[in-house]
Amino acid sequence: MKLKIHKAKITVPLAVFFLLVLSVCSCNNELKTDAETFLPPLAELDSGFDTFYPDSGGLGTKIILKGYNLGTDTNYLKVTVNNKKARIIRVNNDVLYAIVPSRADTGYVRLYVKKGEDFQEFVSDRVFKYLFKSNVSTLFGIAGKQSGDTRQDGTYDQALLRRPWQITADKDGAIYFLDEGRGNNKNGALRKASSGIVETLVLNNNGPFQSANSLAFNATQDTLYMANRWTGDDVRTDVNIMYSTREANFVNIKELLTFPKAGTSSVTVHPKTGEIFFDSMNSGLIYRYTGNGTYTTMRAVREGQTGVDMRLIFNTEGTVLYIVVRNKHCIYKAAYDAATHTMGVPELWIGEWGTSGYASGIGTAARFNNPSTPTLDTDGNLIVPDKMNHVIRRVNSNGEVFLYAGQPNQSGYIDGLPDKAKFYEPEAVAFNGNALIVADRGNHCVRSVVIE
């Protein structure tokens, strides 16, 4: 009896084993067969696509293209949504499945089919409407409250700010911002927000840190540059560019350049060479720091004009300097050649000199009202706080101006969807990861605008 049971136990596993072997062989043969069916579109037949669906969606939406002679090999195909590459996950000759990319925005769907050495392009007759996953929230500070001349550090929900007006972030997610102040009475400050805590690093004092405006990291982010804006009786230093180092935890402010009565509003660092550029409100000129306390004149933003309140930022390649002229409600740009250290004549790009208002549009048809310290997104768009219109604007490379967040000409405080949110005199913006952080000066807080 035991022998029979033993035989039975041996017999069953052997049978199963042979079945598994056959199954694996069969599967392997099927896999080989499937792999061999990955074929390109037939060269002798026309290819293309008729339609796509759905017609709207956000990040991760599966978009289906109905076409013909697409083959089964994705290496011969490309799909874009508003010129952003979509990931193809499967194709079966007349049906293609792809994933909508992040922040594609609204635009046409394009299919590219490789025939021979070249790709043929096919464009949809309607646009895909991208649905952004967006939100405006308060990151830290208590809206509507300020600390007066005595700051309150602490957790994000307890900290009090005094008119934050400049802001930046490092690669580790730490946020550095300036509370507006004048002179040496400790009403202005350089502060840091990180890991849920706001702390004050430096207060206005008798040294060079007296009217700090503008924040710019060098490429390695171990040095932070700042400008002294005001030259009135309350500011008693001729230092116009200051710096502090990470090694000193950014608490020891030192002089970089002395320029009496410069009224410097902005300092920026060239993204490739590390050169430092700054402005003078009083002269209306842009300068390049040449080391050892020296500088050279680059250009006048507009010949013969003084009292020009500028904000400077280079494009990511360092070939174009954008010049936001805050008190004249417009934006200029100038070409820059890093090899020869030469700058072209600044050209009016957005808005009209001396004319305020609110209008979207292209180039000089657009209108701003006190545009201030901008930043760039990952696509090279210029993001600009439109201070007295109480909104954030986006300017693409073609000079077309769009609303990014806020309600035009409506100051206030509302979190929520970007087009429903309200700001009060936003002064500066910067990116911290995927979030746009806003120095919301009139609300005495820092806001976060997240679009995916």
MARZARO-498548 format. One record per residue (C-alpha): residue in three letters; x, z, y. Coordinates in Angstrom, 3 decimals, m for minus. Last residue first. Layout:
BEGIN
+------+----------+----------+----------+
: code :        u :        w :        v :
+------+----------+----------+----------+
:  Ala :        X :        Z :        Y :
...
+------+----------+----------+----------+
***
This chain:
BEGIN
+------+----------+----------+----------+
: code :        u :        w :        v :
+------+----------+----------+----------+
:  Glu :    0.908 :  m11.818 :   69.274 :
:  Ile :    0.307 :  m11.828 :   72.996 :
:  Val :    1.096 :   m8.256 :   73.956 :
:  Val :    1.012 :   m7.189 :   77.591 :
:  Ser :    2.411 :   m3.703 :   78.075 :
:  Arg :    1.909 :   m1.652 :   81.232 :
:  Val :    4.278 :    0.682 :   83.038 :
:  Cys :    2.687 :    3.199 :   85.404 :
:  His :    2.313 :    4.155 :   89.041 :
:  Asn :   m0.913 :    2.119 :   89.459 :
:  Gly :    0.349 :    0.446 :   92.626 :
:  Arg :    3.724 :   m0.405 :   91.078 :
:  Asp :    2.629 :   m1.833 :   87.756 :
:  Ala :    6.158 :   m2.408 :   86.439 :
:  Val :    5.079 :   m4.720 :   83.635 :
:  Ile :    6.395 :   m4.928 :   80.082 :
:  Leu :    5.828 :   m8.180 :   78.204 :
:  Ala :    5.692 :   m7.398 :   74.513 :
:  Asn :    7.285 :   m9.545 :   71.824 :
:  Gly :   10.566 :   m7.625 :   71.878 :
:  Asn :   10.765 :   m5.886 :   75.236 :
:  Phe :   10.268 :   m8.691 :   77.710 :
:  Ala :   10.577 :   m8.146 :   81.437 :
:  Val :    8.231 :   m7.983 :   84.432 :
:  Ala :    8.452 :   m6.823 :   88.044 :
:  Glu :    6.228 :   m5.841 :   90.987 :
:  Pro :    2.650 :   m5.603 :   89.776 :
:  Glu :    0.517 :   m4.814 :   92.854 :
:  Tyr :   m2.429 :   m3.124 :   91.154 :
:  Phe :   m3.259 :   m4.575 :   87.752 :
:  Lys :   m6.582 :   m5.341 :   86.076 :
:  Ala :   m7.341 :   m6.464 :   82.535 :
:  Lys :  m10.228 :   m8.799 :   81.676 :
:  Asp :   m8.167 :  m12.007 :   81.357 :
:  Pro :   m5.501 :  m10.182 :   79.344 :
:  Leu :   m7.952 :   m8.489 :   76.971 :
:  Gly :   m7.987 :   m4.727 :   77.319 :
:  Asp :   m6.686 :   m2.213 :   79.857 :
:  Ile :   m8.280 :   m1.853 :   83.284 :
:  Tyr :   m6.742 :   m0.508 :   86.498 :
:  Gly :   m7.524 :   m2.018 :   89.845 :
:  Ser :   m6.734 :   m4.896 :   92.158 :
:  Gln :   m8.918 :   m7.974 :   92.076 :
:  Asn :   m7.442 :  m10.989 :   93.859 :
:  Pro :   m7.003 :  m12.856 :   90.570 :
:  Gln :   m8.013 :  m10.927 :   87.428 :
:  Gly :   m5.107 :   m9.968 :   85.195 :
:  Ala :   m2.910 :  m11.715 :   82.635 :
:  Tyr :   m1.092 :  m15.016 :   82.111 :
:  Leu :   m2.841 :  m17.284 :   84.633 :
:  Phe :   m1.264 :  m20.731 :   84.595 :
:  Val :    1.169 :  m22.655 :   86.815 :
:  Glu :    2.487 :  m26.122 :   85.936 :
:  Gly :    6.087 :  m26.703 :   86.978 :
:  Asn :    6.930 :  m29.000 :   84.091 :
:  Ser :    9.078 :  m26.309 :   82.486 :
:  Asn :    6.091 :  m23.971 :   82.295 :
:  Val :    5.064 :  m21.399 :   84.909 :
:  Arg :    3.172 :  m18.320 :   83.740 :
:  Arg :    1.433 :  m15.935 :   86.151 :
:  Ile :    0.840 :  m12.169 :   86.111 :
:  Val :   m1.924 :  m10.834 :   88.344 :
:  His :   m2.609 :   m8.523 :   91.303 :
:  Asn :   m2.872 :  m11.406 :   93.838 :
:  Met :   m0.617 :   m9.292 :   96.064 :
:  Lys :    2.064 :   m9.015 :   93.403 :
:  Asp :    2.067 :  m12.302 :   91.556 :
:  Pro :    4.271 :  m11.053 :   88.714 :
:  Val :    6.080 :  m14.142 :   87.380 :
:  Ile :    6.685 :  m15.321 :   83.816 :
:  Leu :    8.921 :  m18.412 :   83.796 :
:  Asn :    8.494 :  m20.413 :   80.595 :
:  Gly :   11.654 :  m20.975 :   78.571 :
:  Asp :    9.907 :  m20.941 :   75.201 :
:  Thr :   11.219 :  m17.473 :   74.326 :
:  Asp :    9.768 :  m16.049 :   77.537 :
:  Leu :   11.645 :  m15.858 :   80.830 :
:  Thr :   11.477 :  m13.091 :   83.440 :
:  Pro :   10.323 :  m12.746 :   87.031 :
:  Thr :   10.826 :  m10.262 :   89.914 :
:  Ser :    8.246 :  m10.951 :   92.645 :
:  Pro :    5.606 :  m13.415 :   93.809 :
:  Asn :    4.202 :  m12.283 :   97.164 :
:  Asn :    0.941 :  m14.255 :   97.231 :
:  Phe :    1.183 :  m17.368 :   95.100 :
:  Arg :   m0.273 :  m20.885 :   95.366 :
:  Ala :   m0.030 :  m23.973 :   93.180 :
:  Ala :   m0.258 :  m27.499 :   94.635 :
:  Thr :    3.483 :  m27.459 :   95.330 :
:  Gly :    4.295 :  m27.730 :   91.660 :
:  Ile :    1.378 :  m28.242 :   89.294 :
:  Gly :   m1.855 :  m26.324 :   89.408 :
:  Ser :   m3.248 :  m22.813 :   89.581 :
:  Ala :   m4.325 :  m21.476 :   92.951 :
:  Tyr :   m4.128 :  m18.161 :   94.761 :
:  Gly :   m3.070 :  m17.853 :   98.368 :
:  Ser :    0.012 :  m17.580 :  100.558 :
:  Thr :    1.620 :  m20.307 :  102.669 :
:  Gly :    5.088 :  m19.590 :  104.105 :
:  Trp :    6.898 :  m22.227 :  102.057 :
:  Glu :    4.464 :  m24.004 :   99.741 :
:  Gly :    4.041 :  m23.328 :   96.047 :
:  Ile :    6.322 :  m24.151 :   93.129 :
:  Trp :    9.475 :  m26.265 :   92.994 :
:  Leu :   11.089 :  m26.396 :   96.447 :
:  Glu :   14.607 :  m27.649 :   95.856 :
:  Pro :   17.818 :  m25.636 :   96.131 :
:  Val :   20.819 :  m27.883 :   96.914 :
:  Gly :   23.072 :  m28.029 :   93.884 :
:  Met :   25.370 :  m25.240 :   92.815 :
:  Thr :   29.040 :  m25.532 :   91.939 :
:  His :   31.129 :  m23.250 :   89.750 :
:  Thr :   32.972 :  m26.308 :   88.374 :
:  Ala :   32.451 :  m25.611 :   84.672 :
:  Ala :   29.343 :  m23.491 :   85.291 :
:  Asp :   27.464 :  m26.379 :   86.894 :
:  Tyr :   24.277 :  m25.035 :   88.491 :
:  Ala :   21.103 :  m26.900 :   89.417 :
:  Ala :   18.861 :  m25.201 :   91.967 :
:  Lys :   15.261 :  m24.034 :   91.760 :
:  Tyr :   12.821 :  m22.871 :   94.402 :
:  Ile :    9.722 :  m20.691 :   94.028 :
:  Cys :    7.104 :  m19.933 :   96.690 :
:  His :    5.206 :  m17.172 :   98.490 :
:  Lys :    7.456 :  m16.936 :  101.585 :
:  Asn :    7.949 :  m13.155 :  101.337 :
:  Arg :    8.835 :  m13.330 :   97.656 :
:  Val :   11.081 :  m16.324 :   97.516 :
:  Val :   11.560 :  m16.678 :   93.752 :
:  Ile :   14.816 :  m18.537 :   93.184 :
:  Tyr :   15.241 :  m20.070 :   89.731 :
:  Leu :   18.850 :  m20.974 :   88.912 :
:  Val :   19.194 :  m23.906 :   86.524 :
:  Thr :   22.011 :  m24.785 :   84.122 :
:  Gly :   22.499 :  m21.309 :   82.677 :
:  Glu :   21.189 :  m22.403 :   79.287 :
:  Thr :   18.605 :  m19.588 :   79.158 :
:  Asn :   17.307 :  m20.378 :   82.655 :
:  Phe :   18.893 :  m18.340 :   85.399 :
:  Ile :   17.119 :  m15.621 :   87.415 :
:  Leu :   17.062 :  m14.677 :   91.096 :
:  Arg :   14.534 :  m12.776 :   93.246 :
:  Met :   14.711 :  m13.498 :   96.976 :
:  Asp :   13.487 :  m11.967 :  100.260 :
:  Val :   14.551 :  m14.438 :  102.970 :
:  Gly :   15.063 :  m12.808 :  106.380 :
:  Thr :   17.110 :  m15.778 :  107.528 :
:  Gln :   16.280 :  m19.481 :  107.466 :
:  Gly :   18.566 :  m22.121 :  108.992 :
:  Glu :   18.964 :  m24.074 :  105.781 :
:  Arg :   16.616 :  m23.066 :  102.999 :
:  Val :   17.828 :  m21.293 :   99.852 :
:  Ala :   21.231 :  m21.272 :  101.499 :
:  Arg :   23.913 :  m22.037 :   98.952 :
:  Met :   26.967 :  m20.761 :   97.101 :
:  Thr :   28.971 :  m18.413 :   99.323 :
:  Thr :   31.959 :  m16.758 :   97.684 :
:  Tyr :   32.590 :  m13.149 :   96.703 :
:  Thr :   35.345 :  m10.545 :   96.652 :
:  Gly :   35.476 :   m6.893 :   95.542 :
:  Asn :   38.049 :   m7.466 :   92.825 :
:  Gly :   36.016 :  m10.223 :   91.202 :
:  Thr :   34.485 :  m13.562 :   92.222 :
:  Tyr :   30.891 :  m12.473 :   92.863 :
:  Arg :   28.758 :  m15.544 :   93.525 :
:  Tyr :   26.544 :  m15.694 :   96.632 :
:  Ile :   23.069 :  m16.905 :   97.617 :
:  Leu :   22.211 :  m17.115 :  101.324 :
:  Gly :   19.208 :  m16.187 :  103.497 :
:  Ser :   21.542 :  m14.282 :  105.834 :
:  Asn :   19.524 :  m11.058 :  106.117 :
:  Met :   17.965 :  m11.200 :  102.656 :
:  Ser :   21.372 :  m11.559 :  101.077 :
:  Asp :   21.398 :  m12.760 :   97.503 :
:  Phe :   23.310 :  m12.051 :   94.315 :
:  Phe :   25.129 :  m13.825 :   91.525 :
:  Ile :   27.338 :  m12.299 :   88.829 :
:  Glu :   29.247 :  m14.524 :   86.414 :
:  Gly :   28.818 :  m13.623 :   82.739 :
:  Thr :   29.781 :  m17.144 :   81.674 :
:  Lys :   26.904 :  m18.066 :   79.372 :
:  Pro :   23.816 :  m16.132 :   80.517 :
:  His :   24.852 :  m16.039 :   84.216 :
:  Val :   24.090 :  m12.527 :   85.454 :
:  Thr :   21.505 :  m11.751 :   88.142 :
:  Val :   21.372 :   m9.545 :   91.234 :
:  Ser :   18.393 :   m9.333 :   93.564 :
:  Ser :   17.236 :   m7.798 :   96.824 :
:  Thr :   20.499 :   m7.594 :   98.753 :
:  Gly :   19.959 :   m6.489 :  102.365 :
:  Ala :   23.467 :   m7.615 :  103.242 :
:  Lys :   23.981 :   m5.104 :  106.051 :
:  Pro :   27.631 :   m4.538 :  105.132 :
:  Phe :   28.780 :   m6.184 :  101.875 :
:  Thr :   30.688 :   m3.776 :   99.631 :
:  Leu :   30.874 :   m4.798 :   95.980 :
:  Leu :   31.079 :   m3.086 :   92.593 :
:  Glu :   30.469 :    0.540 :   93.561 :
:  Lys :   29.831 :    3.033 :   90.797 :
:  Ile :   26.776 :    4.827 :   89.406 :
:  Asn :   27.461 :    7.457 :   86.719 :
:  Val :   24.236 :    8.120 :   84.820 :
:  Phe :   24.128 :    4.931 :   82.755 :
:  Asn :   24.964 :    6.828 :   79.541 :
:  Ala :   28.607 :    6.839 :   80.694 :
:  Glu :   29.585 :    4.555 :   77.804 :
:  Arg :   26.453 :    2.561 :   78.577 :
:  Thr :   27.955 :    1.679 :   81.914 :
:  Ser :   26.788 :    1.753 :   85.523 :
:  Tyr :   26.923 :   m0.802 :   88.283 :
:  Met :   26.373 :   m1.170 :   91.995 :
:  Ile :   26.037 :   m4.190 :   94.290 :
:  Asn :   25.208 :   m3.841 :   98.017 :
:  Val :   27.562 :   m1.034 :   99.011 :
:  Asp :   27.441 :   m0.685 :  102.788 :
:  Thr :   25.997 :    2.814 :  102.536 :
:  Arg :   23.783 :    4.879 :  104.784 :
:  Val :   20.284 :    3.812 :  103.839 :
:  Asp :   17.630 :    5.630 :  105.910 :
:  Asp :   18.727 :    3.939 :  109.133 :
:  Gly :   17.839 :    0.520 :  107.765 :
:  Thr :   19.905 :   m1.664 :  105.448 :
:  Trp :   17.550 :   m1.856 :  102.466 :
:  Arg :   18.013 :   m3.534 :   99.121 :
:  Asn :   20.903 :   m1.938 :   97.268 :
:  Ala :   21.409 :   m3.986 :   94.117 :
:  Met :   21.802 :   m2.958 :   90.492 :
:  Tyr :   24.016 :   m3.987 :   87.556 :
:  Leu :   23.854 :   m2.459 :   84.071 :
:  Thr :   26.923 :   m2.660 :   81.843 :
:  Asp :   27.100 :   m2.325 :   78.041 :
:  Gln :   24.379 :   m4.883 :   77.496 :
:  Thr :   26.759 :   m7.294 :   75.733 :
:  Ala :   25.606 :  m10.185 :   77.936 :
:  Asn :   25.613 :   m8.181 :   81.176 :
:  Phe :   22.433 :   m6.321 :   82.023 :
:  Ala :   20.482 :   m6.894 :   85.230 :
:  Leu :   18.299 :   m4.530 :   87.253 :
:  Ser :   17.011 :   m5.252 :   90.759 :
:  Asn :   16.452 :   m2.739 :   93.575 :
:  Ala :   18.254 :    0.538 :   94.199 :
:  Ser :   17.921 :    1.965 :   97.670 :
:  Gln :   20.448 :    4.807 :   97.828 :
:  Phe :   22.719 :    4.718 :   94.771 :
:  Pro :   26.100 :    4.178 :   96.472 :
:  Gly :   26.782 :    7.896 :   96.900 :
:  Asn :   24.839 :   10.361 :   99.046 :
:  Asn :   21.986 :   10.472 :   96.558 :
:  Asn :   18.887 :    8.716 :   95.266 :
:  Leu :   18.225 :   10.102 :   91.780 :
:  Val :   19.939 :    9.124 :   88.507 :
:  Leu :   19.021 :    9.305 :   84.800 :
:  Thr :   15.406 :   10.480 :   84.812 :
:  Glu :   13.813 :   10.739 :   81.365 :
:  Val :   10.710 :    9.225 :   79.763 :
:  Ile :   10.192 :   10.044 :   76.074 :
:  Gly :    8.304 :    8.144 :   73.341 :
:  Ser :   11.402 :    6.919 :   71.536 :
:  Ser :   12.811 :    5.418 :   74.755 :
:  Ala :   11.968 :    5.309 :   78.446 :
:  Lys :   14.846 :    5.476 :   80.934 :
:  Arg :   14.885 :    6.172 :   84.648 :
:  Leu :   16.841 :    5.086 :   87.705 :
:  Ala :   15.407 :    6.973 :   90.652 :
:  Gly :   14.030 :    6.949 :   94.183 :
:  Asn :   12.727 :    9.917 :   96.210 :
:  Lys :   16.020 :   11.793 :   95.908 :
:  Asn :   16.487 :   12.282 :   99.665 :
:  Asn :   19.570 :   10.038 :   99.852 :
:  Gly :   18.143 :    6.872 :  101.395 :
:  Arg :   15.086 :    5.021 :  100.226 :
:  Gly :   12.954 :    5.056 :   97.065 :
:  Glu :   11.115 :    2.897 :   94.550 :
:  Asp :   11.179 :    4.134 :   90.956 :
:  Leu :   13.538 :    1.969 :   88.967 :
:  Phe :   13.193 :    1.064 :   85.307 :
:  Tyr :   15.154 :    1.053 :   82.073 :
:  Ile :   13.356 :    0.494 :   78.761 :
:  Ala :   15.011 :    1.171 :   75.395 :
:  Gly :   13.983 :   m1.372 :   72.756 :
:  Asp :   17.326 :   m1.603 :   70.977 :
:  Lys :   18.076 :   m5.018 :   72.485 :
:  Asp :   17.837 :   m3.593 :   75.997 :
:  Ala :   14.876 :   m3.529 :   78.344 :
:  Thr :   14.329 :   m4.308 :   82.036 :
:  Ile :   12.263 :   m3.020 :   84.963 :
:  Gln :   12.026 :   m3.006 :   88.742 :
:  Trp :    9.249 :   m1.661 :   90.999 :
:  Pro :    7.967 :    1.632 :   89.623 :
:  Arg :    5.944 :    3.300 :   92.421 :
:  Arg :    6.625 :    6.950 :   91.613 :
:  Leu :    6.173 :    7.671 :   87.927 :
:  Leu :    4.631 :   10.620 :   86.100 :
:  Ala :    5.323 :   11.353 :   82.442 :
:  Gln :    2.625 :   13.007 :   80.324 :
:  Asp :    1.338 :   10.235 :   78.031 :
:  Tyr :    4.796 :    8.747 :   77.477 :
:  Thr :    6.301 :   12.136 :   76.715 :
:  Gly :    8.303 :   13.953 :   79.332 :
:  Asp :    9.754 :   13.495 :   82.776 :
:  Gln :    7.878 :   14.453 :   85.907 :
:  Arg :    9.470 :   13.241 :   89.083 :
:  Thr :    9.613 :   15.206 :   92.299 :
:  Asp :    9.316 :   13.068 :   95.428 :
:  Gly :    5.635 :   12.389 :   94.851 :
:  Ser :    4.889 :   12.401 :   91.132 :
:  Gln :    2.415 :    9.581 :   91.101 :
:  Lys :   m1.071 :    9.360 :   89.715 :
:  Gly :   m3.435 :    6.385 :   89.634 :
:  Ala :   m2.460 :    5.397 :   86.109 :
:  Ile :   m0.625 :    8.100 :   84.200 :
:  Gly :    2.796 :    6.874 :   83.144 :
:  Phe :    3.693 :    5.191 :   79.873 :
:  Leu :    2.767 :    2.111 :   77.811 :
:  Thr :   m0.640 :    1.349 :   79.279 :
:  Ser :   m2.322 :   m1.477 :   77.388 :
:  Val :   m3.026 :   m5.193 :   77.775 :
:  Asn :   m4.075 :   m7.062 :   74.642 :
:  Ser :   m3.838 :  m10.450 :   73.028 :
:  Lys :   m4.354 :  m12.086 :   69.668 :
:  Phe :   m4.387 :  m15.628 :   70.932 :
:  Leu :   m6.899 :  m18.135 :   69.659 :
:  Tyr :   m5.353 :  m21.615 :   69.523 :
:  Lys :   m7.752 :  m24.466 :   70.016 :
:  Phe :   m6.624 :  m27.481 :   67.962 :
:  Val :   m7.014 :  m30.583 :   70.065 :
:  Arg :   m8.887 :  m33.797 :   69.368 :
:  Asp :   m7.968 :  m37.402 :   68.437 :
:  Ser :   m5.165 :  m36.230 :   66.145 :
:  Val :   m1.751 :  m37.855 :   66.405 :
:  Phe :    0.106 :  m39.782 :   63.697 :
:  Glu :    3.882 :  m40.224 :   63.880 :
:  Gln :    5.922 :  m42.340 :   61.447 :
:  Phe :    9.225 :  m40.761 :   60.424 :
:  Asp :   12.300 :  m42.901 :   59.876 :
:  Glu :   14.884 :  m43.453 :   57.143 :
:  Gly :   12.540 :  m45.099 :   54.650 :
:  Lys :    9.025 :  m43.955 :   55.343 :
:  Lys :    8.814 :  m40.308 :   56.343 :
:  Val :    5.370 :  m39.163 :   57.431 :
:  Tyr :    4.930 :  m37.121 :   60.636 :
:  Leu :    1.553 :  m35.529 :   61.311 :
:  Arg :    0.647 :  m34.299 :   64.779 :
:  Val :   m2.078 :  m31.845 :   65.780 :
:  Tyr :   m2.900 :  m31.891 :   69.484 :
:  Gly :   m2.833 :  m28.892 :   71.775 :
:  Thr :   m3.955 :  m25.338 :   72.478 :
:  Asp :   m1.348 :  m22.575 :   72.303 :
:  Ala :    1.075 :  m22.471 :   69.380 :
:  Arg :    1.769 :  m18.797 :   69.944 :
:  Ser :    2.801 :  m18.247 :   66.307 :
:  Pro :    2.651 :  m21.215 :   63.962 :
:  Val :   m0.521 :  m22.531 :   62.235 :
:  Ile :    0.034 :  m22.657 :   58.463 :
:  Ala :   m0.239 :  m25.970 :   56.593 :
:  Tyr :   m2.319 :  m27.533 :   53.805 :
:  Leu :   m2.333 :  m31.306 :   53.223 :
:  Val :   m5.046 :  m33.338 :   51.496 :
:  Asp :   m4.849 :  m37.054 :   50.609 :
:  Asn :   m1.711 :  m37.169 :   48.448 :
:  Asn :   m1.817 :  m33.571 :   47.250 :
:  Val :    0.130 :  m31.534 :   49.765 :
:  Arg :    1.064 :  m27.853 :   49.782 :
:  Ile :    2.508 :  m25.083 :   51.951 :
:  Ile :    3.488 :  m26.975 :   55.083 :
:  Arg :    4.837 :  m24.634 :   57.772 :
:  Ala :    3.729 :  m25.672 :   61.264 :
:  Lys :    6.284 :  m26.799 :   63.848 :
:  Lys :    5.292 :  m26.392 :   67.469 :
:  Asn :    4.484 :  m29.608 :   69.368 :
:  Asn :    0.930 :  m28.457 :   70.204 :
:  Val :    0.434 :  m27.958 :   66.467 :
:  Thr :    3.120 :  m29.715 :   64.460 :
:  Val :    3.197 :  m31.111 :   60.936 :
:  Lys :    6.112 :  m32.664 :   59.064 :
:  Leu :    6.166 :  m34.652 :   55.822 :
:  Tyr :    8.635 :  m36.267 :   53.428 :
:  Asn :   10.084 :  m32.957 :   52.215 :
:  Thr :    6.531 :  m31.867 :   51.376 :
:  Asp :    6.580 :  m33.969 :   48.174 :
:  Thr :    3.090 :  m34.773 :   46.858 :
:  Gly :    2.453 :  m38.156 :   48.424 :
:  Leu :    0.792 :  m38.548 :   51.810 :
:  Asn :   m1.008 :  m41.783 :   50.929 :
:  Tyr :   m4.183 :  m40.830 :   52.770 :
:  Gly :   m5.342 :  m38.117 :   55.116 :
:  Lys :   m7.373 :  m34.939 :   55.419 :
:  Leu :   m5.352 :  m32.237 :   57.142 :
:  Ile :   m6.150 :  m28.595 :   56.406 :
:  Ile :   m5.119 :  m25.753 :   58.722 :
:  Lys :   m4.528 :  m22.309 :   57.289 :
:  Thr :   m4.601 :  m19.791 :   60.151 :
:  Gly :   m1.522 :  m17.564 :   60.178 :
:  Leu :   m1.470 :  m16.989 :   63.942 :
:  Gly :   m4.797 :  m17.805 :   65.536 :
:  Gly :   m7.710 :  m20.128 :   64.947 :
:  Ser :   m9.506 :  m23.266 :   66.127 :
:  Asp :  m10.555 :  m26.729 :   64.947 :
:  Pro :  m10.791 :  m25.730 :   61.302 :
:  Tyr :  m10.132 :  m28.392 :   60.173 :
:  Phe :   m8.239 :  m31.659 :   60.405 :
:  Thr :   m9.139 :  m35.324 :   60.604 :
:  Asp :   m8.248 :  m38.858 :   59.532 :
:  Phe :   m4.613 :  m38.690 :   58.517 :
:  Gly :   m1.999 :  m41.371 :   58.001 :
:  Ser :   m0.210 :  m43.510 :   55.456 :
:  Asp :   m0.149 :  m47.263 :   54.845 :
:  Leu :    0.916 :  m48.541 :   51.442 :
:  Glu :    4.135 :  m50.300 :   50.323 :
:  Ala :    6.316 :  m47.228 :   50.774 :
:  Leu :    4.213 :  m45.029 :   48.545 :
:  Pro :    4.310 :  m41.504 :   49.925 :
:  Pro :    7.021 :  m39.425 :   48.277 :
:  Leu :    6.594 :  m37.919 :   44.821 :
:  Phe :    6.572 :  m34.389 :   43.498 :
:  Thr :    5.075 :  m35.387 :   40.110 :
:  Glu :    8.384 :  m34.738 :   38.316 :
:  Ala :    8.130 :  m31.072 :   39.136 :
:  Asp :    4.692 :  m30.947 :   37.553 :
:  Thr :    5.989 :  m32.570 :   34.330 :
:  Lys :    8.933 :  m30.231 :   34.201 :
:  Leu :    6.651 :  m27.287 :   34.714 :
:  Glu :    4.324 :  m28.572 :   31.979 :
:  Asn :    7.247 :  m28.957 :   29.576 :
:  Asn :    8.371 :  m25.447 :   30.426 :
:  Cys :    4.872 :  m24.156 :   29.873 :
:  Ser :    4.658 :  m25.895 :   26.472 :
:  Cys :    8.008 :  m24.499 :   25.486 :
:  Val :    6.923 :  m21.062 :   26.638 :
:  Ser :    3.657 :  m21.350 :   24.702 :
:  Leu :    5.346 :  m22.584 :   21.565 :
:  Val :    7.791 :  m19.710 :   21.736 :
:  Leu :    4.957 :  m17.285 :   22.404 :
:  Leu :    3.001 :  m18.592 :   19.404 :
:  Phe :    6.080 :  m18.276 :   17.221 :
:  Phe :    6.557 :  m14.688 :   18.371 :
:  Val :    2.896 :  m13.865 :   17.824 :
:  Ala :    3.132 :  m15.053 :   14.277 :
:  Leu :    6.321 :  m13.122 :   13.761 :
:  Pro :    4.730 :  m10.045 :   15.344 :
:  Val :    1.737 :  m10.301 :   12.944 :
:  Thr :    3.764 :  m10.864 :    9.769 :
:  Ile :    6.011 :   m7.872 :   10.231 :
:  Lys :    3.130 :   m5.441 :   10.633 :
:  Ala :    1.304 :   m7.036 :    7.709 :
:  Lys :    4.373 :   m6.796 :    5.575 :
:  His :    4.702 :   m3.101 :    6.369 :
:  Ile :    1.036 :   m2.544 :    5.655 :
:  Lys :    1.404 :   m4.371 :    2.351 :
:  Leu :    4.483 :   m2.348 :    1.440 :
:  Lys :    2.786 :    0.906 :    2.363 :
:  Met :    0.000 :    0.000 :    0.000 :
+------+----------+----------+----------+
***
